[in-house]
Amino acid sequence: MFQGLRTVVYPVGDLAKATAWYRAALEQAPYFEESFYVGFNVGGFELGLVPQHTAAGQAGPVAYWGVPDAETAYTRLIALGAHPSEDVHDVGGGILLGAVLDPFGNLLGVIQNPHFALPA
């Protein structure tokens, strides 16, 4: 089911400051920059920044694992005892993602990204 790690998303308190910091740290501009998400392509993988929403209770990053079908993977993880955290939804460009809390309290994300390809 899992195809490999695709994206790690960091919640940040100040998206503009975090974008500037990561731009300097990575020595590159983001390839996607909006008020709700900033994405950097780092060696064919994605480092994402999102505004931190403390009400959601997330205190750290979420790793999104590539899957061929996000809805099927999400449903299967719930059936195996995980708890819903973020329903599968389209974040643009046909990219679908969702997240569950595994039975041990860890956030586990799944992402179906038709644009993702590992560098040759």
Phi and psi in degrees as a GROMACS rama.xvg file:
@    title "Ramachandran Plot"
@    xaxis  label "Phi"
@    yaxis  label "Psi"
@TYPE xy
-78.205  137.264  PHE-2
-104.98  -8.84868  GLN-3
131.693  163.647  GLY-4
-68.846  136.031  LEU-5
-118.018  -47.4448  ARG-6
-142.558  137.586  THR-7
-118.598  127.806  VAL-8
-114.175  126.064  VAL-9
-105.298  123.882  TYR-10
-77.1319  135.429  PRO-11
-131.863  147.481  VAL-12
-73.7603  -31.8326  GLY-13
-131.555  100.7  ASP-14
-61.8568  -40.0997  LEU-15
-64.4606  -46.089  ALA-16
-65.5771  -40.9405  LYS-17
-65.518  -39.1584  ALA-18
-61.7835  -44.6398  THR-19
-63.1603  -42.2135  ALA-20
-64.4053  -48.0886  TRP-21
-68.2447  -32.6072  TYR-22
-58.5596  -45.4729  ARG-23
-70.0138  -44.7495  ALA-24
-63.9935  -39.1968  ALA-25
-89.6936  -10.6754  LEU-26
56.0002  43.7365  GLU-27
-161.386  157.541  GLN-28
-83.9467  153.251  ALA-29
-67.5941  150.628  PRO-30
-86.7366  -17.0129  TYR-31
-139.414  129.076  PHE-32
-146.13  108.074  GLU-33
-134.95  173.904  GLU-34
-69.3521  -16.7399  SER-35
-107.741  -10.8098  PHE-36
-167.006  139.069  TYR-37
-128.004  127.753  VAL-38
-122.144  134.325  GLY-39
-114.418  137.156  PHE-40
-92.4569  113.052  ASN-41
-117.475  97.2648  VAL-42
61.9892  31.5228  GLY-43
90.5928  -0.642961  GLY-44
-116.396  163.485  PHE-45
-108.06  131.357  GLU-46
-110.723  115.451  LEU-47
-112.199  150.115  GLY-48
-122.066  133.895  LEU-49
-131.093  149.885  VAL-50
-60.775  135.201  PRO-51
-75.1951  129.101  GLN-52
-114.901  93.9034  HIS-53
-61.4811  -23.8986  THR-54
-63.0841  -29.0726  ALA-55
-74.2177  -17.8289  ALA-56
85.784  1.3783  GLY-57
-73.2121  127.552  GLN-58
-111.448  -4.76457  ALA-59
-154.092  -170.521  GLY-60
-71.792  161.781  PRO-61
-120.902  126.558  VAL-62
-90.8053  128.548  ALA-63
-105.073  120.89  TYR-64
-94.9276  133.908  TRP-65
-67.3693  136.521  GLY-66
-139.069  154.074  VAL-67
-73.1671  -26.1176  PRO-68
-144.471  103.139  ASP-69
-62.739  -41.6317  ALA-70
-64.7564  -43.4909  GLU-71
-64.0083  -44.3472  THR-72
-63.1321  -44.4082  ALA-73
-59.9938  -48.9613  TYR-74
-61.1597  -41.1444  THR-75
-63.7468  -42.892  ARG-76
-63.7157  -39.2638  LEU-77
-62.4711  -43.4273  ILE-78
-62.6252  -28.1275  ALA-79
-84.4249  2.7952  LEU-80
110.305  1.92152  GLY-81
-75.2111  162.804  ALA-82
-114.126  139.405  HIS-83
-58.6394  139.429  PRO-84
-125.439  -47.188  SER-85
-141.392  109.805  GLU-86
-58.406  150.683  ASP-87
-62.3695  131.394  VAL-88
-151.592  159.523  HIS-89
-84.9109  124.06  ASP-90
-101.766  10.4705  VAL-91
113.967  146.692  GLY-92
66.2399  21.7145  GLY-93
77.9568  10.5075  GLY-94
-87.0163  122.831  ILE-95
-112.52  134.637  LEU-96
-144.274  159.411  LEU-97
-161.297  169.854  GLY-98
-146.719  151.199  ALA-99
-128.269  162.163  VAL-100
-97.5521  122.033  LEU-101
-69.491  170.714  ASP-102
-60.7538  -7.81582  PRO-103
-109.028  6.16396  PHE-104
91.5252  8.95962  GLY-105
-92.0393  140.239  ASN-106
-76.0868  131.871  LEU-107
-131.215  114.916  LEU-108
-100.894  150.684  GLY-109
-124.508  143.041  VAL-110
-139.476  132.459  ILE-111
-110.484  104.396  GLN-112
-121.806  103.096  ASN-113
-67.6341  -11.8495  PRO-114
-94.5659  -8.23977  HIS-115
-80.7104  131.259  PHE-116
-147.086  132.733  ALA-117
-68.4156  145.43  LEU-118
-64.1875  146.499  PRO-119
